[in-house]
């Protein structure tokens, strides 16, 4: 080969080397871009599958950022409308995007996937929680990985997906007229169990801005339960959370998991509730507690407010012994059914105050007669009204223990509420009553156990299978 040919070959080779280098670099970059694109598409596909497995109807939106992109997976209701979870999703996405830019500035491009987890509570009721994940390309010595950088979750929100686009409202939660007073009662009772309040603090607790109507907005409803939110108050209570197991039975069953709904009415003919009207006479209470203990049964008592004020120790003894205690009027002869609403409210407030001062709790039910209560009494009491199905007639002045026992044993059919009083003849009749009923395979329970969660305001109770809604 001639010299000039050698030099020509050398020059051509030198020219080809950079051309081949840059061509190879170009193809490598294109291959790298394709690989990155495939990684991103795989991740997007995975998030798509994940969202579909949680709740199948959704729409994907994309938002371009200066240093990346955000994908939003937004659930849609049965009408095909986006639910307003999108608002929370956008906020969550922007927060996480800023976090990535601040904490990982070396990641030049970031991709965020704002999806959700979903839990089906009932047919059309779902609890959604937004989830945000940030991904980026991280270089190592020999390769590059598309990996998760940060995660963040939003607040759980419950929706009726049949046609709504907004979260469940307080109006949606209402099952019936008893819902609002029951929520208030449960919240107050929970606070009283957790704290030792003075009478003044009880008044402050009762004065909190509890939800009063269907338009209430100071609440959050999640699978954990119902959280009530309060304005600034002397007790510094910001919120009270009622667990789903506690509040669920009193809420709209279409929005509550089946296991937390009001149990179906299954009246037991084997159960009997002995209920005693009492003035808490110390010697009588001591004897009846001893008698019931010997018979191994629990009962329910209805004290007057005055008796609770005079004999707080006896009231506490009944509770300590495992018995339930409700109230009558403040005085033994008070006829609540004949009073106007203002007098009823004053009477019950005085009675409740005496009860609370005696034991640190509030009564949950009120004794009434078998007559239909007045509208004023039902509306003002806002608690279960307890009548009876069996009258022992032990209120008669000349009745003896044998007659009392006979009246009760011949009139019980099962599931009964028995009207009794704490007098000596009744105490003497108890062994005969209990022995007779046990032979018939019946047993004795408190009102709480006879009705369980079915004890609600605006209801009058006669026996396990006889409760009547009041207007």
LINVENMO-V428512 format. One line per field, one symbol per residue. ss: DSSP state (A for helix, B for strand, O for the rest). burial: # if it has 16 or more other ideal C-beta (glycine too) atoms within 10 Angstrom, else .. Layout:
BEGIN
ss->???
burial->???
END
This chain:
BEGIN
ss->OOAAAAAAAAAAAAAAAAAAAAAAAAAAAAAAAAAAAAAAAAAAAAAAAAAAAAOOOBBBBBBBBOOBBBBBBBBBOOOOOBOOAAAAAAAAAAAAAAAAAAAOOOOOOBBBBBBBBBBBBBOOBBBBBBBBBBBBBBBOOOOBBBBBBBBBBBBBBBBBOOOOOOOOOAAAABOOOAAAAAAAAAAAAAAAAAOOOOAAAAAAAAOOOOOOOOOOOOBBBBOOBBBBBOOOOOOOOOBBBBBAAAAAAABOAAAOOAAAOOOOOOOOOOBBBBBBBBOOOAAAAAAAAAAAAAAOOOOBBBBOAAAAAAOAAAAAAAAAOOOBBBBOOOOOOOOAAAOOAAAAAAAAAAAAAAAAAAAOOOOOBBBOOOOOOOAAAAAAAOOBBBOOOBBOOOOOOOOOAAAAAAAAAAAOOOOBBBBBBOOAAAAAAAAAAAAAAAAOOOBBOOAAAAAAAAOOOOBBBBBOOBBBBOO
burial->......................................##..##..##..#..##..#......#..#.########.....#.##.###.###.##..##.....#..#########..#..##############........#..##.#.#.######..##.####.####.############.###....#....#..#..#.##....#..####..##.###......#..###.#.#######.####..###....#.#.###########..##..##.##..#.################.#####....########...#.##.#....##.##.#######.###########...###.###############.#.#....#.#.#######..#.##########.######.###.##....#.#####.##..###########..#..#.
END
